[in-house]
Amino acid sequence: MTNSSEMLALDKSHLIHPLHATGAHDNARIWVEGRGSTLIDADGKEYIDGLAGLWNNTAGHSAQELIDAAAQQYATLPYASGYVGSSNEKAIELAEKLASITYPSINRFYLTSGGGEATDTSIKMSRFYWKLKGKMEKTKVISRMFGYHGVTFAAMCATGIPAYWPMFEPRIPGFSFIPSPYPYRYESADASVSQGVAAANELENRILAEGPDTVAMFIAEPVQGSGGVIPPQDDYFPRIREICDKYDVLLVADEVITGFGRTGKMFALEHWGIEPDIVQFAKAITSGYFPFGGIGVSDAIADAMDASNEPFMHAYTYSAHPIGSAIAVAMIDLIQREDFPGQAAKKGERLMDNLQSALGDHPHVGDIRGLGLLAGVEFVKDKATKETFDPAEQIGNKVLNAAIERGLFTRIRGDVLCLAPPIITEESELDRLAAILRAATIDVLGT
């Protein structure tokens, strides 16, 4: 295979891709190399990796520390079971490190191969916990519209993006949704409280409608990522925590995107001074160098498990994989040594300033939002009324394609362009990213 057209022909003959759709792959890039925040395709063209792969490659491409950690582990112990009765030193070292950097009340961890498995694990753990506590009817899951929690079957049922549902219906019973807090678009019917509290009160209303004795958990991303980079109001999660405590509902923080420094804090709920009962992680824990993830559970949940004679009948072949664990240990060392949270906070401010300067006055840019080195740019038909474009116009896709042609590779949700470059991205590249996006926007929507 010597050129992209030959490789793409073979690709189309033999591969089924995530989100596979006829015609959608016709102009696919074939990636052959990565350096820092740069991706290089089979034709030798370079692109800014505007979404850090899929939100995960925070250390950038070819981080030597991670490569060395993998190589050393491959040479000593490439695989060992993580089932009860078996462990490995890197998994133990990783769990100890995780306990030192996650929320203070979370000290025990179950390791998976990625974020979707982490969601399924949280759902099972929540049901198991309530059964141990004698509350057998607490099985239901509440999540939010625009929330993304993976596409394994249970995770898909918790994902609040309806495009993922129709071809796999019927979904599992016991999953329901509340509106996203979405500061740009959420409309409150209660003028007596702030927008954030009103959005959080949607959870209380849903718990009461379902019956508090039936709800096991509420799952939420601190910043909704794939749904369009939606940070909440500052008073949203403190009120969510109050509601979960009031009705004995476990709060599950899906930090698959936001964990390990991406938002300017090591974990994102730190921004609002609360702790979850379960935290999910994946993606940046290995910077995408190995499929890996997991959950951390509160001491209360761990104590209930320890006091029980009931086994947790949940198992993955690759739980506590020594290669993934070794890379994750090296990644946490890198995150701490290079202060990824501090870098994300500083570079995120620069990115937001760049985007505001480049696009803030554009008549079809309705909202520019973000937290840390996460940003979303929402295109609208009418800035004054927030009227959306007709989906048939494919505005977001047109802007995306124009950006890709100019050397910025990322993804969209409808007419929201999402940005999450590697945390190691140079500030000059953040400047160039904004310039490319401005040129692409003008190309599609004029000045």
VOFIBA-495511 format. One record per residue (C-alpha): x, y, z; residue in one letter. Coordinates in steps of 0.02 Angstrom, whole numbers, plus 32768, in hexadecimal, padded with zeros to 4 digits. Example, Ala and Ser with C-alpha at 12.3 -4.5 7.8 and 13.67 -1.06 7.14 Angstrom:
2
82677F1F8186A 82AC7FCB8165S 
***
This chain:
447
800080008000M 8057809C7FC4T 7FD381257FBEN 7F3481578015S 7EBE81297F86S 7EFE80757F83E 7EF280668040M 7E4580B48045L 7E0780397FC1A 7E427FA7802DL 7DFB7FFA80C8D 7D4F80078078K 7D577F528042S 7D837F0880EAH 7D637F7D817EL 7CC37FAF81D8I 7CE280518235H 7C93809E82D0P 7BFB81058295L 7C0780AB81EDH 7B9D80F98164A 7BA380E580A7T 7BFC81788059G 7C3781C280FEA 7CE3817580E8H 7D0281AB8034D 7D7D82348062N 7DC881E180FCA 7E7A8208812FR 7EF181778144I 7F6181A381D7W 8015816681CFV 807181CE8251E 8058823E82E7G 80CD82BD8336R 8099832383CDG 7FF38374839FS 8008834E82E6T 7FBC82C3827EL 8007829481D5I 7FA48239814ED 7FDB81C180C7A 7FEF8251804CD 806782AA80C1G 7FEE833580F3K 7FF6837281A6E 7F61839D8216Y 7F4983E482C4I 7EFB8358832AD 7E6C83C68365G 7E16834083CEL 7EAF82E48411A 7E78824A83B1G 7DD0822F8407L 7DEC82A2849DW 7E6E822984E0N 7F1D824E84A0N 7F4782D7851DT 800182AF851CA 800982BC845FG 8051824183E4H 80F481E48405S 810A820D84BFA 81A881AB84E1Q 8182818B8599E 80E3812D856BL 813880CB84E0I 81C580988555D 814B806385DEA 80ED7FF58562A 818D7FA9851CA 81D27F7F85C8Q 81307F2E85FEQ 811F7ECB855BY 81CE7E86857DA 81A47E4D862ET 80EB7E23863EL 807E7E4785A5P 7FE17DFD85F1Y 7F9E7DB68693A 7EEC7D9C86CES 7EA27E1C8743G 7E1C7DA68785Y 7E0D7D8C8841V 7EA07D25887BG 7F157D7787FDS 7F657E2387F0S 80007E7B87ADN 80747EFE87F3E 804C7F858773K 7F907F7A8794A 7FB27F89884EI 8026801E8833E 7FA4807087C3L 7F18805A8842A 7F8480AA88C8E 7FAA813E8855K 7EF381528828L 7EC5815888E0A 7F4181E688F8S 7EFB8254886DI 7E4082328865T 7DBB827288DCY 7DE982568993P 7D5881DF89B6S 7D86816F8922I 7E0F80EF8943N 7DDD804E88EBR 7DDD802E882FF 7D9C7FB287B0Y 7DFE7FB7870CL 7DB57F9F865FT 7DE47FAE85A7S 7D8F8056858BG 7D0280CF85B0G 7C6E80698575G 7CA27FD985E4E 7CB680578672A 7C01808E865DT 7BC27FDB865FD 7C2C7FBD86FAT 7BE080548751S 7B318018872AI 7B557F6A876DK 7BB17FAF8804M 7B1F80218830S 7AA17F958826R 7B137F22888AF 7B2E7FA68911Y 7A767FC6892CW 7A527F0C8935K 7AD87EFC89BAL 7A807F888A18K 79DA7F2B8A0DG 798C7FA58992K 79647F27890BM 78F77F9A88A1E 797C80208887K 79AE7FF187D5T 798380868766K 79FF80FA8710V 79E181B286EDI 7A52820F8674S 7A4982AD8609R 7A2282DC8557M 7AC2830084F5F 7B1F828E856EG 7B94820D8522Y 7BC281748589H 7BF880F68504G 7BA4807D848DV 7BAA7FD484E1T 7AF37FA884F5F 7AD77FE585A6A 7B46807E8588A 7AE380A784EBM 7A4480A38551C 7A90812885C2A 7ACE81918530T 7A5C82248511G 7A80823C8457I 79E881F083FEP 7A4481CC835BA 7A96813883B3Y 79F080E383DDW 797A80BA834CP 79D2802A82F5M 79EB7FCF839BF 79407FE583ECE 78F57FAE845EP 79677FF784E2R 79787FAC8590I 78EB7FE48604P 7915804F869AG 797780DA8645F 7933818C863FS 797482398618F 796C82EC8654I 799A838685ECP 7A4D83BF85DFS 7A76845C8644P 7AB584A4859CY 7AC9855A85D2P 7AB5859B8520Y 7A0F85448503R 79C0850485A5Y 791C855E85C9E 78E08559867DS 7829855A86ACA 78588592875CD 788A86488764A 78A186408821S 794A85E78814V 79E485F687A8S 79F1859D8701Q 7A6E8522874BG 7A0384F487E0V 796984E58771A 79C6846E86FEA 7A0184088794A 7950840287DAN 792083A0873EE 7977830F8794L 790C831D8830E 786F832187C5N 78A682868767R 78D482278806I 7828824D884EL 77D3821887ACA 7833817387A8E 782381558863G 78BA817588D3P 78BD80C1890DD 78DA80888859T 796980FB8822V 7A1980B78837A 7A85813C87E5M 7A9481DE8786F 7B2181E28706I 7B67828586C1A 7C0182C8866BE 7C41836186C9P 7C5283B1861DV 7BEA835E8597Q 7C688335850EG 7C2982DC8474S 7B808330848CG 7BCF83D6845FG 7C4A840C84E9V 7BCA844B8567I 7C10848A860EP 7B8A849F8693P 7B5E853786FBQ 7BC885488799D 7B358522880CD 7AFA848987ABY 7B6083FA87F5F 7B58843388ABP 7A9A842A889CR 7AA783808844I 7B0E833E88D6R 7A88837B8951E 79FE832488F0I 7A5E827F88E3C 7A7F8282899ED 79C982AA89C6K 798582158966Y 7A128196897DD 7A44819988C6V 7AF981778898L 7B4D82048837L 7BBA81BC87ADV 7C348236875EA 7C61820186AED 7D0F824E86A3E 7D4581E9860CV 7D65828D85AFI 7D7E8306863FT 7DF2829F86ADG 7EAF82B286C1F 7EBF836D86A8G 7E598395860DR 7DEC841B8660T 7E75846E86C7G 7E5983FF875EK 7E92834B8773M 7DDA83188777F 7D52838F8743A 7CD8838B87D4L 7D6483DF8837E 7D2E848087E0H 7C8D847D8846W 7CCC843588EAG 7C6B839288EBI 7C9682D988E2E 7C3C824C8886P 7C1381A088C9D 7C5E8150882EI 7CD8819C87B2V 7CF181548703Q 7D92816D86A2F 7DE681358601A 7E328191856BK 7EBA820085B5A 7EEF81808638I 7F5D813485B1T 7F5181C58535S 7F06814684BCG 7FA680DF84B6Y 7F46804784F6F 7E8B80258509P 7E6E804085C2F 7DF380868640G 7D9B806486E3G 7D3480A48773I 7D5D80DC8822G 7CDE80C188ACV 7CC0811C8950S 7CFA80D389F3D 7C4480B58A20A 7C2C80458987I 7CD27FEC89A5A 7CA57FCE8A5BD 7BFE7F828A2AA 7C567F0B89B3M 7CD77EDB8A35D 7C517EB78AB6A 7BF37E458A3FS 7C0D7D8F8A15N 7BC37DAE8969E 7C3D7DAB88D7P 7C367E398858F 7C0F7DCD87C0M 7C537E488740H 7CF17E1D86DFA 7D557E518646Y 7DE57DEB85FET 7E4F7E8985F5Y 7E277ED4869FS 7EC87F1286F2A 7F2C7EEE8654H 7FE57F02867FP 80107F6085DFI 7F837FDC85F6G 7FAD7FED86AES 8065800E8689A 803B80958609I 7FBD80E28680A 803F80EA870BV 80B781428696A 802D81B58659M 7FFF81EC8709I 80B78211872BD 80BB8279868BL 801A82D586B8I 805E83048762Q 810F832F872AR 80D5839C8699E 803E83E386F8D 7FBB83B68676F 7F2E840986DAP 7F9084AC86E1G 7FBD84A18629Q 7F07848185FAA 7ECB85158660A 7F4A858C8613K 7F3E854D8561K 7E818543856FG 7E7A85FD8596E 7EE4862084FDR 7E7885B2848FL 7DD8860784CBM 7E2486B384B1D 7E5A86808402N 7DAE863C83D7L 7D5586D6841AQ 7DC9874783B9S 7DB986E28319A 7CFF86B9831EL 7CA9871683ACG 7C61879B833AD 7C2E872682ACH 7B728732828BP 7B5F86758283H 7BC58646831DV 7B47863E83AAG 7BB185FC8439D 7C6885DC8460I 7C7C85788500R 7CF48508855DG 7D5284DB85FAL 7E0C84BC85FEG 7E49847B8558L 7D9A844C851FL 7D3884BE84ABA 7C9D84BF843FG 7C68853883B7V 7BAE85388390E 7B72857782E7F 7AC385C182D8V 7A5786098250K 7A2786A082B9D 7A9886DE8344K 7A12874A8395A 798E86C283A2T 7A03862A83ACK 79A385DE831AE 79F8854282D9T 7A1F85198225F 79B6849781CCD 7A1383F381EAP 7A0783CF8130A 7A7F845F8111E 7B0A8400816CQ 7B5D84A281A2I 7BC68453822AG 7C0483CE81B2N 7C2F8450812EK 7C9484B881AAV 7CEA841A81E7L 7D1B83E68137N 7D5C84958112A 7DC5848D81B1A 7E0983E28185I 7E3D842080D9E 7E9E84AB8130R 7EF6843481A7G 7E8784258242L 7E3E83788266F 7DB3836B82E6T 7CFB833982F9R 7C4E83878306I 7BA7836B835DR 7B2783B182E5G 7B58846882CFD 7BCE84698364V 7C868457833CL 7CE3840383CBC 7D98842683FCL 7E0983CB8477A 7EBC83CD8436P 7F4683708493P 7F7783C88534I 802B83CE84F6I 7FF58437845FT 806484D08448E 800F8579845EE 804085A983ACS 7FDB8515836FE 7F44855183D2L 7F5685F78378D 7F5C859F82D0R 7EC7853382FEL 7E5985CC831BA 7E95861C8278A 7E6A857F8217I 7DBE85778265L 7D9C862D823CR 7DCE86118186A 7D628575817BA 7CCC85CF81C7T 7CDB8660814DI 7CEE85E680BDD 7C47859580E9V 7BE286228138L 7C3386C380F9G 7C6B87528167T 
***
